[in-house]
Amino acid sequence: MKKYIILFAILIFSTILLSGCAKKNDEKLDELAKIKRQGYITVGVKNDSIPFGYYVNGNLTGLDVEIARKIASNIFNDNSYQRVNFVPVNAQNRISMLNSGKIDIIVATMSVNDKRKMVVNFSTPYFTTSQKIMVRIGSKITNLNYFNDRGKLAVVMGTTGEKIAHVVAPNANVIGAKNYTQSAQMLANYKVDAILGDDCILKGIKAYNFKIINRAYSKEYYAVAVKKSDNSKELLNLINSTIVQLLDKKEINLIKSHYGI
């Protein structure tokens, strides 16, 4: 009996040891190798931001979704959509989800800035946008300075709009929203007087009687984000190659045209 107990203990110890070695070997693999080994890529995208990531008849679609599929196609040399696992993210959680390993890359209307560069690595930009304000039709608001001494301004938390609002209108009463859908509802219900956000996303808010003030407060570039690690170099190189290919062949223009951008 004692002999069997010893053998069983050795078996358990060996299993734990091998498991630990496998984990260490997995950690040494670069991100691209991990993705190829698991057979699919997990991509963080928005699902409420027309025309970049949103649902149509239960299917996820949009410019960011198309770019993610192009990246997957180049990784696996396979045009099958089954190779991509989409996970909904928002401006508040996308970076933490990336760095915690819940997603492999972010393709979610993410603007490049110095603060974000400290925690993620960015690809070659694939889209240019700017911050503008949206108001109800009939509003006399024409610029952000209006909010320095009156009114309420909605900004999606975790976006570059937060910083711009405080820089351009430091005394503004800024109301944080979880996403653009919530900010639009706040504007429609007279809880705020304007929304500050990416003009290309504001244009996708068509269910309300709003207008965009044609004055830009920034010039920003959307890019794909990967973990800030040497293990992400090969993955980032492939992503950059995919984006450059889309830009050089002007395929990105066809995709943008398809989504009315």
Secondary structure as UniProt FT lines:
FT   HELIX           2..28
FT   HELIX           31..38
FT   STRAND          41..45
FT   STRAND          48..49
FT   TURN            50..52
FT   STRAND          53..56
FT   TURN            57..58
FT   STRAND          59..61
FT   HELIX           63..76
FT   HELIX           81..83
FT   STRAND          84..88
FT   TURN            91..93
FT   HELIX           94..99
FT   TURN            100..101
FT   STRAND          105..106
FT   HELIX           114..117
FT   TURN            118..119
FT   STRAND          120..122
FT   STRAND          127..129
FT   STRAND          131..136
FT   TURN            137..138
FT   HELIX           144..148
FT   STRAND          152..156
FT   TURN            157..158
FT   HELIX           160..168
FT   TURN            170..171
FT   STRAND          173..177
FT   HELIX           180..188
FT   TURN            189..190
FT   STRAND          194..198
FT   HELIX           199..202
FT   TURN            203..204
FT   STRAND          210..213
FT   STRAND          220..222
FT   STRAND          225..227
FT   HELIX           230..232
FT   HELIX           233..248
FT   TURN            249..250
FT   HELIX           251..258
FT   TURN            259..260
//
